Amino acid sequence: MEIKGKALNRIDRVLLMLGVLMGLALFGVLVPPFFRDPDPLLASLFFLPLFTLSLGMAYVGVLSQFCWVSVSGEKVIYKGMIKESEYEWNEIEKTEFPVHLGTTTPHALFHLKTGKKKYVPCGDPEIRKLLSTHVIEKMINDNLAEQDGAANGR
């Protein structure tokens, strides 16, 4: 069974879309004074960081609407703003869920067997439910395997 859903919570997506509107509005407000200034070098030193900030806010807000997470029995796929990450369950050593990183979107923390830690946002309720079910099943299976190993070792 595979479930695909949004990576970010609805409120985070709304806030980032407001960032798009604010960024474009800031850009629209800053363009006329830039062309009215008689000293273009001084104007460019002042306005260039503001232009970059406003267009960057709009860029991140648009890209954030297309982030998604897919959870299946074999792997977890996270397509972020720029890159896509794919983690198979057999390469994940331990999973902590939910982890809050200062946003309203809960994250899953995967401890990989290579020693790295990877955070995957889980904004969709179906994703959170399936992920927590998978984590609980893995904990139960690990405990059963440990008990069987202890019983066979006697």
Summary of the structure (lengths in Angstrom):
residues: 154
radius of gyration: 22.5
end to end distance: 38.6
largest distance: 88.3
contacts: 424
relative contact order: 0.15
helix: 54%
strand: 25%
